[in-house]
Amino acid sequence: MVKVDAQTIIEKTIAANLPDAAVKAALDKREFRGNVYLLAIGKAAWVMAKAASDSLGDRIKQGVVITKYDHSQGAIPNVEIIEAGHPISDENTIIGTEKAIALVENLTAKDEILFLVSGGGSALFESPRDGISLADIVTLNKQLLASGADIVEINMIRKRLSKVKAGRFAELCKATKIFTIVLSDVVGDRLDSIASGPAAPDNSTAEEALAVVEKYQLKLNDTIMKYLELETPKAVNNVETVITGSVRTLCDSAANEAKALGYEPLILSTTIGCEASQAGEIMGTIANEIDRSEYSIKRPCAVIIGGETVVQLRGSGKGGRNIEMALKASTLIAGLEDLAFFSLGSDGTDGPTDAAGGLVDGETLRQMQEKGLDAEAFLANNDSYNALKEVDCLIITGPTGTNVNDVSVLLCK
């Protein structure tokens, strides 16, 4: 019964955070005086672009959408759609970005750019600086993703190697005004980190970037190191930005849906950034405290956290941060009744998998053991996907059309 409630919360929380209504509301408040040229990047790019097209119609003279494979839902008038690699850039990333640059580079002050930005834009919007190849970018990103670095640290490195990140896209647009609508997938809504800040001034420094290299012992060639020593643009003067969604709205939605089902919600944090297994352990210990203590939160309750945990790859398995968090939690809530825990990536993709996350309860560990599966061994090998797949505990949503970070919910009936 509790897992059924969890599924309801998952579905309704995602639906409440689709960006189309927010994009239309932002556009209703904005008057465009010139020809409008649209660029949308990220995993929610198609949904945001479709909403803009529905609102502005033939005011949009031309547009480009760059999104992840299988995230387009059909043609949009006057808009070219390119699907490309995520979380690792590929040749289509470069092709799509070249089309975006061609779209804007000859515009004038009489034109306006509508720039729609969502999470995933760092990988999907890329033009390497001179002397850096796509292969260099791919190798670097694989190192960063395996290192355990958080998204701010990762983007601090990536933006310095790009012709379109760290405010440089805004510089390419010269005198043309840019109206940017942002769907935030970064804790704290840092504009210089969301999609690596293509139309935002960069608040990080070269010294901080070099400290990330040292912290994670990254192996980088001389050309990359040279660029990391250079400063990025610290001001842009042709951009107006509106943020339409964030992890806070995601957690609020989960709280509202839980309350509608009779659970008293408590949002503990919207800035979780520790290792996934650590977060799973914390939520598991909270479940035990609720189960046995008269002093803790009283049932029925929903304990909610949001943010973006990290995974430091130590094994060779398949998984993502949300699935790993759920698997770890399952080892601590084993045997507890009338509760469930899920962790969910709002975009529908957890790491390099087709799952959005994991949903477990007090029976999950026993079900694994009956199949001869050792949960701790799967965790050690970063193979959470295959562990939860065996007991039908993966959350499969497909591409959701939004991307506002992750939410994790402990439900106690």
N, C-alpha and C positions, 0 to 999 in steps of 0.2 A: 504493500500500500504506500509506504514512504517513497519507494523508488518511482512509483507512478506519479506521486506529487512532484518529485524531482524532475521527471520528464516534462511535466506541465510547466514548471518554472523555467526550464531550459528553453522550451519553445516560445513561451510568451516573452521572456527576457530578450531573446534575439529579435523577435518581431517588434518590440518596443524600441529597439536601438537601430533599426534600419534608417539610413540617412536621407531618404527621399523627401520626407515631409520637412525635415530641417533645412535641406537645400532650398526647397521651394519657399519656405518662410524667409530665409536670408535674401533670396532674390526678390521677393515681394517688397522688401524694404530698400532695394537698391535701384537707382535709375541709371540706365546705360544711355549715354549720349552719342556714342559712335558705333561703328561696326563691332560686333562681338566675335572674338575668336576663342574657342574653348580648348583647354588642355586638361585632361583628367589623368591622374596617375595613382596607382595603388590597387589594393585588392577590392576596394569598394568603388573603383573608378567608374565602372559601367553603370551601376545604380545611380551614382551621383550625376553622371553625364545625362542619363535618361531623364532624371528629374529636371535638370537644367533645360534640356530640350523641350520637355513638356511645358515648362514655364515660359521660355523665351521664343520658342518656335523658330521662324525664319530670321529672327534677329541674329541668330548664330550663323555667321557666314561660312565658317569652316571649323573643323575641330579634329583633335586626335585624342584617342583613349589608349592608354597603355596599362594593361592589367594582367593578372596571372592567367596561366592556361586554364581553360574551362570556366572562367569567371564572366565571360561575355554571355549575354542572354539575347542577342540578336542585333539587327541593324538599328542605327540611330541616324536620322536625316542629317546630311552634310558633315558627318563625322566618320573618320577612319579609325577602325578598332584594331589594335595590335595586341596579341597575347604573347607573353614572354616568361622567362624563367624567374622563379622565386622559391626558396630564399637565395639561390645563386643566379646571378645574371647570365644571360646567354646571348647569342648573336641577334636574336629578335629584340633584346633589350637595346642593343646599340642601334639597330635599324629604327625602332620606335622612337628613340631619343633624337636621332637625326631628323626624323619627320617632324618632331615637336620643335626643334630648333629652326627648321625651315619654315614652319608655320609662323613663327614670331619675329624672325630676324629682320624682316623688311617692313614691319608694321610701323606706323607713325603715331604722333600724338592724337590724331583723329580717331584712332582705333582703341579698343579696350580688350584686355585679355581676362577671361574667366578661368581661373586656375583652381581645379578641384583636387585636393590632396588627401590621401588616406594612407594608412599603414601598409607597408610593403613597397612604398615608393622608393626606398633606398636601393633595393635590388632591381626594381623595374624601370628606373629612370637613371640612366648612366651614360656618360661620355667621358672616357678616361683622358686625363691630361697627357700632354705630349711626352712620349717616351715610355708610357705605361700601356700594356696590352690588356685585352680582355682576359687572357690567361693569368696575368698578374693579379687582376681583380678577383678572379675565381679562387686562386690559391689563397689570397689574403682573406677573403670572406670565409672560406672553409676553416682557416686557422682561428678566426675570430669567433665563429659559431661554436667551435669545439672547445674554446678556451674557458668558458664560463663568464666571459665579460658581459656586462649588461648592455642594453640597447643604446644608452647615452655614450658609453665607452666605445662601442662598436662604431657608431656613427661619427664619433669624434675623429676616428681614423679614416673612414670611408670618404667623408666630405672633403678632405684635403687632397684627394687624388682625382677629383672630378671637375669637369668644366661646367656642371649644372647644379651641383650641391653648394651648400654654405653661402647662399645668396647670389651665386654666380648666374643662375637662370634669370633672376631679376635684372642683373647687369646686362645680360644679352638682350633684354627687352627694351633697354635704353629709355626713351622718353614715353613709351607706351605704358599707360596705367594698368595695373594688375589688381583684380579683385579676387582674393583667395578665400575659399571656403575649406576649412580643415576639419577632418574627422580624426581625432587624436587617438593614437595607440601608445602614447608615451606617458609614463607616470609624471605628473606635474605639468603636462601639456606644454613642454618646452618646444617652441616653434623651430628652434635651430636643430632639434633632434628628430622631429616628425618628418619622415622621408628625407632625413639629413638636411632639412631646411633650405630647399632650392630658392625660395623667395623670402628668406628671413636672414637678418644679420646673425653672424655666428658669435656666440658668447664664450666659446671655448678658446683656449690658447694653444700655441705650438708646444709650450712647455707641458701642458696637460696631456696632449696627444703623445708626446715622447714618454711620459710617465706610464701611459697605458701599454706602450710597447715593452717597457721594462717590467711592468707588473706581470704581464702574461707571457713574457719571454718570446715575443713574436719574432719570427725569422723573416726579415724583409730585405729586399735588394737595395742597392745604393740609390737608385732613382727614386724609389718610394721614400726612403729616408730623407732625401733632399727636399721633397715636397712637404713632408711632415714638419720640417724645420721652418717653413714659411707660414706667415699669418694669413688668415682668411678675411673676407670682407666683414667689416664691423658695423656697416650701416647700409640700408637701402631706403630710397626716397620715393619709389613709385608703386608701393604696395599697400593695400588695405586688406586686413585679414579678419575673418570671423571664424571662431571655433564652434562647431555645431554638436559635438558629442565627445565623450571621454569615458574613462573607466569609472568616474564618479557616477555618471548617469547610468552606466551598466549595473553598478552595485545597487543604486537606488531602485532600478527596475526589478532586480532580483528580490530586493526587500519588499517591494510593493506586491509582487506576485506571491511571495511566501505568506505575507500577511493576509492576502485574500483567501488563502487556503487554511488559515487558522493558526499559523506559526507566528510567534513574536520575533521579529527580526532584530539582529544586532550586527551592524557593520563595524567590524574590528579595525579594518584598515583598507585604504585604497592605494597603498604605496608599497605593497609587498614586493621585495626584489631579491630575496635570499635564494639559495639552491632549492630546487623543486622538492627533493626528498626531505629537506629540513621543514619546509612548509607543510608537507604531508604529515610529518611527525608531530608538528605543533597542533594541527587540526585533529589528529588522532588522540592526542593527550587531552585536548579540550573535550572531545566526545566522552572519554572515560571519566573526566571530572563531572560532566553533566550527568552521567549515568549513575554515579555513586555518591555525589555530594549534595547535601541539603543546602549548602551555602552558595552554590554556583547558579548559573542561569537555569531557570525552571523550564521544563517541558510544558507545552510544545514550543520549540524555538528553532530559529534559523540563524546560524552564525556565518557571517559573510566576510570574505576578504577579496580584494582585487589588486591588480598590478600585473607584474610580469616577472616570474621567477626565472632562474637560469639553470642550465644543466651543463656540468663539466663532463665531457665525454671521457670515460675511463674504459668503456667496453666497446664492442662492435655490433651491438644490437640495434633494434629499431624502436624509436619512441619519440616523445615530445615532453615538454615541461609539465603540461597538465595531466597527461597519462601517467607520468612518473610520480607526480604528486598523489594521484588517486591510488596507485598501486602501493605506495608507501603507507598511506592512510589505512588501507585495507589490512595491513599487518598489525595495526594498533587497535582497530575497532572490532577485531574478530570476536565473535560470540555475543556482541552487544545487540540488543533487540530494538526494533522500532526506530531505526535511524538509517540514514544513507548519507553519502558524501559524494559530491561531484566537483570536478574542476574542468573548466570549459574555455577554449579560445573562441572569442566571439566571431572570428572570421570563418570558423568551420574547419580550420586546418591547424593541427598541433604539430609543429616541427615538420619533418619530411614525411608526414603520414596523411592518410585520407580520413583520419578521425579528428574530431574537434576536442576530444578529451576523454575522461573516464568517469564512470558512475559505479560506485561500490557500496556494499553494506556489510553487516556483520556476518554474512554467510559467504562472502567472496573468497576469503582465505581458505575456508574448509573446502569449497568447490575446487579450488586450485590443488589442494593437497590430495583430494580424491582422484585427480588426474595425474598425480605424481609430479606436480610442478612445485618448485622451490621459489617462492616469491623473492627472497633475499638474493638468490643467485641471479634471477632476472634483473633485479635492481642493480646489482654489481656490474652486469653486462650492458646496462642502459637498454634493456630489451623489454620495456614496459608494455609496448604495443602488443607483442606476441603473447605476453602473459595474460593481459586482460581480454585479448581476442579469444583465447581458449575458453573463457568463462562468460563470454557474451557481455562484457562490461565496458566496451568502447561506446563512445557517443559519436554517432555518424549523422551529420547534418547535411553534408555537401557544402559548397560555397554559399555563405549566408547573405552576401551583399553588404556586410558591414565589417568594421574592424576597429573596435574600441577596447582592445586589451583583453585581459582574462578575468574571469570571476570564479570563485570557489565557494561552495555552500555546504555546510553541515546541517542536515535536517534531523531534528529529534522530535518524534511524535509524542 
